[in-house]
Amino acid sequence: MAHRVRVLDPPVLMGRSAELATIEEIARRNPGVVAVVGARGVGTSRVAAEATRRLETDGYLLIRVDGPIEKVYEQVSRALTALDMYPDVARASRIRPIVALAGDCEADSDEPQRIAEELVGSRAVVIVTSTAPPPGVSAVVLERLDDQTIGLVAQGAEPDLTHHECEWVASVAAGLPGRAISLASSARGGLPADEPVPLPEEFVAPVAAAVVALSPAARDTIEWLAVFPRACDARTIAALSSRDSRSIEESFDEIVATGLVEEIPPPGGPRWRFAEELMRLCVLQAMPASKRRLRATGALVLERGRNGSAELLLSYALLARNQNEVVRLAAGAAEQRLRDGDATGALEDAERGLRWHEPQDDERHYLDALCQRGLALSELARWDEAVDTLDEAARGYAALDRDEDALIVASAASSALWMLGRHGEALDCLTDHLDEREGQFPNAARAEALTQAAGIAAATSLFARGRTLAERARTESELTESRESATRALIFRGMSEVGATGTAELTSFTQAIDEARTGQGSRNETLALIHMSHALLLLGRPKDAEAAARNGVDRAATLGIEDHRLVLEGNLGDALIARGALGEARHRLEVAAQGWRGLGRDAPTPADPGIAWLYFAKGDPEGAAKRYTEMDSESPEDEPLFELAAPVGAGHAWAKVALGQREGAEGIVARHLELWRRGDDRLAVVPLAIAGVAAGGSTGTRCAEIVRDLGASGSALAAAFIPLVEGYSVSERSPAAAADQMRTTAEALDELGYRWWSVFALFLAGSHADDGGDLLLKARQGFREMGADNWRLRAEGELRARGRRIPSRTDGRPSTPGGLSSREMDVLQELARGLTNREIGERLFISERTVARHVGNILAKLAVKNRTSAVREGRQRGILRI
């Protein structure tokens, strides 16, 4: 059977394009001798050969030179004669430019200059290589390559190398591509786990020979130095070797002369280190294993006494092959890397500790490494693996009665489950551990775990459970003086109180805001404002919701809490839609959506439900339905949260109703009601239930009961919609009665401040009544003032169908407050933000010239002379809301 021979082409030359271009430029402008200069292994020969190849491709006659550099000119002449050309280089090069590759020359050789003098006036180029620039010739110096390029060189030499293996090559190659190619073959097949990588003999042999040539004292010193991955002083080696510092310093004088080691210049006392990491590894490899381990053990003991970092101590423990210490220190090193933001390095250290653990060893260190592995996996968003690892660590800590550690890890596991969308499991993971420790003495970890559990319960609409957990969290947080947890517990209690009743006071939120501000401001302040503004909108207080959201936007911007600011921008947009300020609502929601995309959030962003509802509010149910369909999956991969799904379901259902697809709307509401029944929410369900009433059918009947029940229980928003519910129930047999009921809802909603809903209810009332022309006219005027142009057009269509006259804009009745058109209102809103005409045009999708015309109309209608005065007048008249 034939054996396959692995034949590799030379790896592609990396990182030398600038040097090659320089050589080509010299060859064209100043022929003669070009020296490619650099340290051994930096790639001088490869660059010289590549430059020669490129010149040959450009039409140069290539002549290869073998033998000593002193004979270069003679060899070129003989080669020209053999080619039946003039033996004189100058004459021959006039016919065709010549390039000769001559190879190495000594740095102090005068031959390159002599050859250059002989080539004066010719078009011949001789390329030589050297470790230093020879005198009198052009030189191109090759610097060492960066680690990334060295990794590519290694990958080119050995295509199967992993990223980790390429990193190891780069760390040892010291920027020398020739060395990287040789090291790549050593790394091929995988780096041995936690073992020194066998280095090629070509590197080890010369270093070992240099060490053997040292005096015994110097040899002892350099072997001690090899144990330390960083610089070392004589005092440290003296403490380990029982030799005096003076003797060691004298040894270093001898060692430095070899070039293997260098002395670090001041500041600081005398210290030494290896000139390159490769040399240190070569010395270690040449040492007997027993000696290497013994010396590493000494260094471990010494540095532990000096409180060395876990990462440094781990390197000694690995070299000493100290199993228990490797496991313990690996966990500590991983923890430190996580604090430094290096999750990848933390995972590597933690997994190293787990590999070294044996069943008979101390279980505590194994659990610590396991914990750090889970935390690192979470940081790397590898949630599935993180959950399993953290759960095992938490159970292990609990078995050892390390209750505080168990709760901390259980909290991390719960967070990972939440990120996976497994919300119910996230809550159970925490409460199971908490229930097992019921009645134990309070501690900060328990207080934080209770607070986290309360937040999860509230977010999953398990409000009764959330309130109980929040009260327990509040008590334990206060007992342990965990102020941040105590304030968050208040917020979650407020969420649960409002969500469970739909009528609760907001004292928990206001108290939380006061506590957060007393603590010089924090995420808790803006978190409270997020939930407070959201609750206020659903509690029937849209004006207060707008004020809370504006306050929150400003505070989040001041505190630099970008994610909270974006949530609050979305909340403000929702409140503004309800109040009929559709122009500013669009601006706020677009700002939020753009901000989320800037933070890396893929569609849908948290602002997208509000944007979809804005489409509907402006009268584009088809556009709204399209956007809702993208968000409202019937088979989501994770457990949806009702609080987030409810507004999407409500908006989607209304869009379907407006499109005449009532059966589809009923199915959407029914699906979301199933989700609602899993919890005990009485707040977020109100808009969904109202949409269900509009959808009709058996689901509509059930939704009508929900609205009546919530209204009777004290929900102001539900109570305002009860007449609308009754109107739908009698619409088929008594359209006039239905219209009366819907008009009553419009009045109630207007009193609450829900301007858009009030106008929409008028439109519904006018649409149901045979004689609803006056109601439609009022709705039309309201839609025009808000900028809901498509609903205005629908109202006009209804009026025309009834034979009613459509008032023109010139019949003496202003189209909006101040006599401004809806488009002029949009432009005035943008003027209030300080935008230029061009910026306004881009935002409103109109030309700059059109913007200028609108601005002129605004100034005339408001009887002012400039833009600033227009904005001031708009605010004084109450037609501007920003």
Summary of the structure (lengths in Angstrom):
residues: 882
radius of gyration: 39.3
end to end distance: 84.8
largest distance: 116.2
contacts: 3091
relative contact order: 0.03
helix: 68%
strand: 4%
